[in-house]
């Protein structure tokens, strides 16, 4: 019953969470697709709050992700 954006956000955040503070690389290709701008602005912050050891590599056209992330 989740929207496509909600599903995408859950998958991204669960990926960061299950790494249990291990160092890992998270590749994302245009994560802004289906994400509300409020979610885009907080995406990197939320990933870092779950696992600060993540190296995040993003291909995006979204200024919301780049400027706030």
C-alpha positions as CSV (number, residue, x, y, z in Angstrom):
1,X,0.0,0.0,0.0
2,X,3.0,2.3,-0.1
3,X,3.7,4.7,-3.0
4,X,6.7,4.2,-5.2
5,X,8.5,7.0,-3.5
6,X,7.8,5.5,0.0
7,X,9.0,2.1,-1.2
8,X,12.2,3.6,-2.7
9,X,12.9,5.5,0.6
10,X,12.4,2.4,2.7
11,X,14.8,0.4,0.5
12,X,17.5,3.1,0.6
13,X,17.2,3.6,4.4
14,X,17.1,-0.1,5.1
15,X,20.2,-0.6,3.0
16,X,22.0,1.9,5.2
17,X,20.6,0.4,8.4
18,X,21.5,-3.2,7.8
19,X,25.2,-2.4,7.3
20,X,25.4,-1.9,11.1
21,X,27.9,1.0,11.0
22,X,30.2,-0.9,8.6
23,X,32.1,1.0,6.0
24,X,30.3,0.6,2.6
25,X,29.6,2.4,-0.6
26,X,26.0,3.3,-1.5
27,X,25.5,4.0,-5.2
28,X,22.3,5.7,-6.2
29,X,21.2,6.7,-9.7
30,X,18.6,9.5,-9.7
31,X,17.1,8.7,-6.3
32,X,14.9,11.8,-6.7
33,X,12.6,9.9,-9.0
34,X,9.4,9.4,-7.1
35,X,10.7,11.2,-4.0
36,X,9.0,14.3,-2.7
37,X,11.3,17.3,-2.5
38,X,11.1,17.3,1.4
39,X,12.4,13.7,1.3
40,X,15.1,14.6,-1.2
41,X,16.4,17.4,1.1
42,X,16.7,15.0,4.0
43,X,17.9,11.9,2.1
44,X,21.7,12.2,2.8
45,X,21.0,13.4,6.4
46,X,18.8,10.3,7.0
47,X,21.3,7.9,5.5
48,X,24.1,9.4,7.6
49,X,22.0,9.2,10.8
50,X,21.6,5.4,10.2
51,X,25.2,4.8,9.2
52,X,27.7,7.5,9.3
53,X,30.3,5.2,7.7
54,X,28.5,5.2,4.3
55,X,30.3,6.6,1.3
56,X,27.4,7.9,-0.8
57,X,27.8,8.3,-4.6
58,X,24.8,9.8,-6.3
59,X,24.0,10.6,-9.9
60,X,21.3,13.2,-9.7
61,X,19.7,16.3,-11.3
62,X,18.1,17.4,-8.1
63,X,19.4,20.6,-6.5
64,X,17.5,19.5,-3.3
65,X,19.7,16.6,-2.8
66,X,23.0,18.3,-3.8
67,X,22.5,21.6,-1.9
68,X,21.2,20.1,1.4
69,X,23.1,16.9,1.2
